[in-house]
Amino acid sequence: QVQLVESGGGLVQAGGSLRLSCAASESISNVFLMAWYRQPPGKQRELVATIDNGISTNYADSVKGRFTISKDKAKNALYLQMNNLKPVDTAVYYCYLKRGQWTAGYWGQGTQVTVSS
């Protein structure tokens, strides 16, 4: 069972920045995929960004050019740098890890990001 703990959320004004972190309880050196999801108030959870075992990344169109996903294998950590934040980015942000292509994924408990206008 992998434990994922997010941190770095908070309240920020529109145009500001936040950096989310996700600490994994085991090595992420060979995991198939890690990702950030978010769930806005009253809406379904949605994919924000993914990063594979190498350095390949993908982003939702709504965050391209503003958010950057990265990881530090030495620290077993996943990050999400969020710049030029907008009120529509307000959501609970979740870290996600998938060990293998055909294995179940693991979720963190989430961290709240609130962007005021």
C-alpha beads as a LAMMPS data file, in Angstrom:
LAMMPS data file: protein, C-alpha beads

117 atoms
116 bonds

1 atom types
1 bond types

-500.0 500.0 xlo xhi
-500.0 500.0 ylo yhi
-500.0 500.0 zlo zhi

Masses

1 110.0

Atoms # bond

1 1 1 0.000 0.000 0.000
2 1 1 1.521 3.273 -1.126
3 1 1 0.898 6.324 1.035
4 1 1 0.738 9.688 -0.734
5 1 1 0.676 12.942 1.224
6 1 1 0.019 16.244 -0.515
7 1 1 1.008 19.642 0.805
8 1 1 1.354 23.215 -0.393
9 1 1 -2.261 24.161 -0.929
10 1 1 -3.769 27.374 0.376
11 1 1 -5.454 30.652 -0.452
12 1 1 -3.934 32.833 -3.163
13 1 1 -5.057 35.808 -5.210
14 1 1 -5.649 35.534 -8.926
15 1 1 -2.369 35.796 -10.792
16 1 1 -0.431 34.281 -7.932
17 1 1 1.521 31.038 -7.686
18 1 1 1.566 27.922 -5.557
19 1 1 3.715 24.809 -5.563
20 1 1 2.086 21.558 -4.546
21 1 1 4.136 18.637 -3.274
22 1 1 3.293 14.965 -2.938
23 1 1 5.447 12.727 -0.772
24 1 1 5.340 9.010 -1.540
25 1 1 6.010 6.344 1.091
26 1 1 8.077 4.242 -1.291
27 1 1 10.439 4.664 -4.207
28 1 1 8.952 6.264 -7.320
29 1 1 11.954 5.375 -9.478
30 1 1 10.129 2.763 -11.540
31 1 1 6.477 3.707 -11.284
32 1 1 4.516 3.674 -14.510
33 1 1 2.756 6.990 -14.026
34 1 1 2.169 9.794 -11.572
35 1 1 -0.382 12.529 -11.933
36 1 1 -2.244 15.429 -10.416
37 1 1 -6.022 15.511 -10.494
38 1 1 -8.380 18.146 -9.131
39 1 1 -12.003 18.304 -8.076
40 1 1 -13.655 21.735 -8.238
41 1 1 -16.602 22.397 -5.922
42 1 1 -19.691 20.527 -7.109
43 1 1 -17.885 18.974 -10.053
44 1 1 -16.243 15.694 -10.960
45 1 1 -12.584 14.964 -10.486
46 1 1 -10.536 15.888 -13.556
47 1 1 -7.041 15.201 -14.791
48 1 1 -4.604 18.110 -14.540
49 1 1 -1.224 16.689 -15.542
50 1 1 0.685 13.436 -15.881
51 1 1 4.326 12.391 -15.896
52 1 1 5.558 8.958 -16.895
53 1 1 8.581 6.927 -15.792
54 1 1 10.789 9.095 -17.961
55 1 1 10.195 12.797 -18.408
56 1 1 7.212 12.778 -20.714
57 1 1 4.439 15.037 -19.486
58 1 1 0.905 15.857 -20.514
59 1 1 -1.433 18.637 -19.425
60 1 1 -5.081 19.498 -19.549
61 1 1 -5.695 22.276 -22.060
62 1 1 -6.952 24.532 -19.282
63 1 1 -3.568 24.557 -17.508
64 1 1 -1.098 24.355 -20.399
65 1 1 1.512 27.089 -20.164
66 1 1 0.644 27.838 -16.526
67 1 1 1.256 24.573 -14.632
68 1 1 4.361 22.380 -14.599
69 1 1 4.509 18.823 -13.272
70 1 1 7.826 17.390 -12.150
71 1 1 9.246 14.730 -9.876
72 1 1 12.326 14.088 -7.804
73 1 1 13.115 10.388 -7.683
74 1 1 15.735 10.868 -4.973
75 1 1 13.112 12.413 -2.700
76 1 1 10.212 10.210 -3.833
77 1 1 8.275 13.387 -4.500
78 1 1 5.934 14.760 -7.125
79 1 1 5.383 18.462 -7.643
80 1 1 2.972 20.794 -9.384
81 1 1 4.107 24.362 -9.961
82 1 1 1.053 26.512 -10.596
83 1 1 1.513 30.009 -11.978
84 1 1 -0.936 32.701 -13.053
85 1 1 -3.662 31.060 -11.008
86 1 1 -7.273 31.807 -11.819
87 1 1 -10.448 31.479 -9.718
88 1 1 -11.474 28.520 -11.915
89 1 1 -8.415 26.662 -10.600
90 1 1 -10.069 26.499 -7.169
91 1 1 -10.322 22.817 -6.268
92 1 1 -9.051 20.021 -4.099
93 1 1 -5.884 18.727 -5.758
94 1 1 -5.009 15.050 -5.538
95 1 1 -1.795 13.174 -6.159
96 1 1 -2.073 9.860 -8.027
97 1 1 0.406 7.027 -8.523
98 1 1 0.193 3.946 -10.700
99 1 1 2.922 1.346 -10.271
100 1 1 2.272 -0.490 -13.516
101 1 1 0.146 -0.147 -16.610
102 1 1 -2.294 -2.839 -15.451
103 1 1 -2.227 -2.234 -11.701
104 1 1 -4.546 -0.228 -9.514
105 1 1 -3.694 3.350 -8.696
106 1 1 -3.255 5.095 -5.371
107 1 1 -4.603 8.461 -4.250
108 1 1 -3.514 11.008 -1.718
109 1 1 -5.959 12.689 0.645
110 1 1 -5.975 15.957 -1.300
111 1 1 -4.993 19.536 -0.628
112 1 1 -7.280 22.534 -1.027
113 1 1 -6.342 25.335 -3.421
114 1 1 -8.495 28.453 -3.347
115 1 1 -7.942 31.320 -5.781
116 1 1 -9.666 34.591 -5.009
117 1 1 -10.538 37.167 -7.643

Bonds

1 1 1 2
2 1 2 3
3 1 3 4
4 1 4 5
5 1 5 6
6 1 6 7
7 1 7 8
8 1 8 9
9 1 9 10
10 1 10 11
11 1 11 12
12 1 12 13
13 1 13 14
14 1 14 15
15 1 15 16
16 1 16 17
17 1 17 18
18 1 18 19
19 1 19 20
20 1 20 21
21 1 21 22
22 1 22 23
23 1 23 24
24 1 24 25
25 1 25 26
26 1 26 27
27 1 27 28
28 1 28 29
29 1 29 30
30 1 30 31
31 1 31 32
32 1 32 33
33 1 33 34
34 1 34 35
35 1 35 36
36 1 36 37
37 1 37 38
38 1 38 39
39 1 39 40
40 1 40 41
41 1 41 42
42 1 42 43
43 1 43 44
44 1 44 45
45 1 45 46
46 1 46 47
47 1 47 48
48 1 48 49
49 1 49 50
50 1 50 51
51 1 51 52
52 1 52 53
53 1 53 54
54 1 54 55
55 1 55 56
56 1 56 57
57 1 57 58
58 1 58 59
59 1 59 60
60 1 60 61
61 1 61 62
62 1 62 63
63 1 63 64
64 1 64 65
65 1 65 66
66 1 66 67
67 1 67 68
68 1 68 69
69 1 69 70
70 1 70 71
71 1 71 72
72 1 72 73
73 1 73 74
74 1 74 75
75 1 75 76
76 1 76 77
77 1 77 78
78 1 78 79
79 1 79 80
80 1 80 81
81 1 81 82
82 1 82 83
83 1 83 84
84 1 84 85
85 1 85 86
86 1 86 87
87 1 87 88
88 1 88 89
89 1 89 90
90 1 90 91
91 1 91 92
92 1 92 93
93 1 93 94
94 1 94 95
95 1 95 96
96 1 96 97
97 1 97 98
98 1 98 99
99 1 99 100
100 1 100 101
101 1 101 102
102 1 102 103
103 1 103 104
104 1 104 105
105 1 105 106
106 1 106 107
107 1 107 108
108 1 108 109
109 1 109 110
110 1 110 111
111 1 111 112
112 1 112 113
113 1 113 114
114 1 114 115
115 1 115 116
116 1 116 117
